[in-house]
């Protein structure tokens, strides 16, 4: 297995977990871009947004059902940003679908 996020899911690589259930894992980013920076991933390997299908989209729905509670537990009561990069032009560094939850300060209006 060469996917770093799959290795985090199976426990080969440790992480600071923010949330976990049977389908998803949320953990703190080791290179945070904001005071709170949590990654939320499906435990099943999906390479990116482009890999979402009818058959696996329920796990993405589950992620978005849980994001508000994960953000609340992290103290993000004044808002947060959710981002998913898809492909090399957006600097997707790990080819495993993931959503960044960013917050803890006023974020820039610029997205690029």
Secondary structure, DSSP 8 states (H G I E B T S, - for coil): ---HHHHHHTTSS---EEEE-SSEEEEE-TT-SSSEEEEEEESS---SGGG--TTTHHHHHHHHHHHHHHHHHTT-TT-EEEE---SGGGT--SSS-EEEEEESS---S---
